């Protein structure tokens, strides 16, 4: 060939898909990249050639012994055959993705059943995954992007993390572990600590009357809370009203609200003075000594609620606030004792 008509570019040896993706094409056709992605292997002339020959179509289903004959004698493209299933390492990756999808679906179903909440779709990347399907009906189209398989794995992992976070954010409510009853605060120390509930002996936690709890709350806000700075004062009355309303309706009560209320009662009785007593019969205590003597009782009641919920991983904000308030009382009574350090470590996690 004369030097002037010689092409300045060498002929290419990669199929169209490998050239477009800049992948290493392993001849003979069809190449491994096209087979693993379920693509039809096309081999066309390079852009530097002056003569344009008909495009050669190599289907993955064509036997290897006919490949050289097809390349040397190009023929018009035949109808494309269905893409085969991925094999080898890609088949293992597909199986892992399907297993992860099934685990995510089962986990979300258990979360919904245990919490009674519908799955939330906040418009983000996590949504309710469809039921798992067989590898034949759900194929990984790895030709869309080189990392589409990893993208599906990342989506499943993100969904599992979302389900886990939803589960951890659910605050448990007490059912049969504890029983809560309301009585006048003067008579509570003499009340029985256990009661029969559904045929078995159950720990009974006594609470002061609703109006008495509001008086103790006012005492706490006025004389104690400015030292702690851990509670939002306008929110406390609503929390207390919710506790007594749910107890009146015989509905489960959130443990965080109970821990906060009991720690406030313990703190208020600890700082109760003779100036807080009134001369009428409606006074909460007959003397400041009677109020101070109840402090240890309310500390124990707070511990009972904390111990009943120690198997749950998540802590409400109100639970941490109650632990901080309780730690102040324990430190004032016992100093930096083992029980005080245990409270601090519990509230820090």
Secondary structure, 3 states (H helix, E strand, C coil): CCHHHCCCCCCCCCCHHHHHHCCCCCCCCCCHHHHHCCCCEEECCCCCCCCCCCCEEECCCCCHHHHHHHHHCCCCCCCCCCCCCCCCHHHHHHHHHHHHHHHHHHHHHHHHHHHCCCCCCCCCCCCCCCCCCCCCCCCCCCCCCCCHHHHHHHHHHHHHHHHHHHHHHCCCEECCCEEEEECCHHHHCCCCCEEEECCEEEEEEEECCHHHHHHHHHHHHHHCHHHHCCCCHHHHHHHHHHHHHHHHCCCCEEHHHHHHHHHHHHHHHHCCCHHHCCCCCCCCCCCHHHHHHCHHHHHHHHHHHHHHCCCCCCCCHHHHHHHHHHHHHHHHHHCCCHHHHHHHHHHHC
